């Protein structure tokens, strides 16, 4: 049984991360102050520093929250009932929809590479996203849907395409149209791998 203190501590941390996600989405990393975060979370700055070493650590927690939510919803699509090919196509569409969400665009695509640094961001993306993509590719190979090929290499190439697609969508003046174009292009690549 958790103590009241542990529950309060967790709710404080949650409020801080929720506030950070909202503010980083609205204003970006540079435009968000820790004073604004604690005010919105209705906690003290001491409470913030109890949970996080500073703004970057808070950003990484916000990043983890947004990525975890995205991966949970995509995992349900990839591993759900139905044929692996249909699941892969549905997951691609769900990913493109995710890329259209403001918090995903701002925190994951725009801000994270700058705030976390390219190498740390790629490591975090691999931690959250790559395993799911590798699983989807493995399911397609195992079901005989796509040509036999090294799963690791194929998953890495698709991972690069999906990452580039997310950046293209987030940087577009017409993200919805670009999202449809990215979805179509990646679907064509997948269809090219499909057994005839």
N, C-alpha and C positions, 0 to 999 in steps of 0.2 A: 504494500500500500504506500502510495506517494504521500509525502508530508504536504501540509498546506504551503510551507515555504517553497518546496520544489515546484508545486503547481503555480504559485505566484511568480516564481523566477521564470518558468517556461512561458507563462502568459505575457510577462514583460518582454522577453526575447521575441516572442511572436509579434507583439505590437510594434516593436522597433523594426523588425524585418518587413512587416506589412506597410508601415509608414515609409520605409526606405524604398520599397518597390514602387509605391505610388509616386513619391517625389522624384526618384531617378527616372521614372517613365515620363513624368510631366516636364522636368527641368534638366535632366541629364546629370551626370556626376558633378561636373564643375559648377553647375547652377544650383546645387543642393548643399545646404549647410547642415551640420549636425544639430545646430540649434533648432532648425525647422523640423528635423526628424524627431527630436525628443518632444518638441511642442505638439506635433501631430499625434505622437504615441502617448502623450500625457504621462511622461515619466521624466526623471531627472537625468542630467548629463552623467551623474555618477552611476546610474543604472545602466546607461549605455556602455560606459567604460568597464562596468562589471562583466558585461557579455562580449564586448568587442574591443579590440586594441585600438581601433580608430575607424576612419571613414572607409578605407580600403577593405578592411575585414567585414564591415557592414555591407559594403557593395558585394563582396563575394558571397555573403549569406543571401542577399537579394537575388543574385545570379543563380545560386543553388536552388532557391525557392521556385523561380520561374522555370528553370530547366527541369526540376523534379516534376512539376505540374505537367509540363509538356511531355516528358518521357512517360509518365504514368498514363496519360491519355493515348499516346501512340502505341504503347505496349499492349494496351487492351485491344487495339485494332489489329496489330500484327499477330498476336497470339490467340485471338478470338476464334470462334467457330467459322468454318467455311474453308474454301480452297485457298492454298497459299498465294496463288496468283491474284485472286480477288482481294485478299488481305493486303498484299503488297501495294496494289493500286489504291486501295482505300487509305492505306497509311501514307502514301505519297500525297494524296489529296488532303488528308488531315494535316500533314506537315506544312503544306502550302498555306492552308487556312491559319495554322499557328503562326507562320511568318507574317501574316497580315495583322496580327494582334499588336497593338502599340507597345505593350510591356515587353514582348518578345523582341520586336524590332529594336527598341531603344536600348534595353539592357543587354540582351544576348548578342545582337548583331552589331550595333553601333558602338556602344560604350565599353563592353567587356574587352575587346582587343586592345583598346587604349589604356584603360584603367588597370587591367591585370597584366598587360604585356602580352605580346603575340604568343610566346612559348607557353606561358601559364594558361592562357585562354585555350590554346589547342589541347593542352593536357586535360583541362576541365571538360571541353567538348568531347574528347575521347572517353573520359570517365562517364559522362552522362549519355551520350548519343551513339557512340560507335558500336558498343556491344549490342544494342537493339538492331542496328542496321546489319551487323554481321549475322545476327540470329535470323533476320528476314531473308538474307541472301542464302544462308544455309538451308532454311526451310524450302526455298525455291529450288535449290539444287537437289535436295533430298526427295522432293516431290516430282522431280524430272521436268520441271517447268522451264528451267533455263539450262543452257549447255554446261557441261561439267567444266569447271575451271577452278583455279585456286581461290577459295572463298575469301581468304584474307585480302588478297590483292583486289579482287572484284569489289569487296565491301569498301576498301580504302578509296578506290576510284569513284564509286558512287557517293561516298562520304564527301569527297572533294566537290563533286557536282552539286550535291545538296547544299553544302556550305556556300558555294559560289551563287547558287540560286537564291539563298536567303539574303545574301548581300545585295544581289541585283534587285530583289523585291523591295528591300528596305531603303534602297537608294533611289528608287524610281519615283517619277512625278505622278505616275499612275500605277500604284502598287497592285490593284486588283487585276488590271490588264496584264501587267508583268507577271503576276502570280499564275495566271492562266497559261502564259507563254512558257514559263519555267516548268510548270506541270506537264505541258505538252512535250517539251523538249526531253525531259527526263523519262517520261513514259515511252517516247520513241527509242531512247537508249535501251530501256528495259526490254521493249519488244524486239529490239535487235538481238538481244541475248536469248530470247525465248526459242525453245525448240520448235521447229516447224511441224 
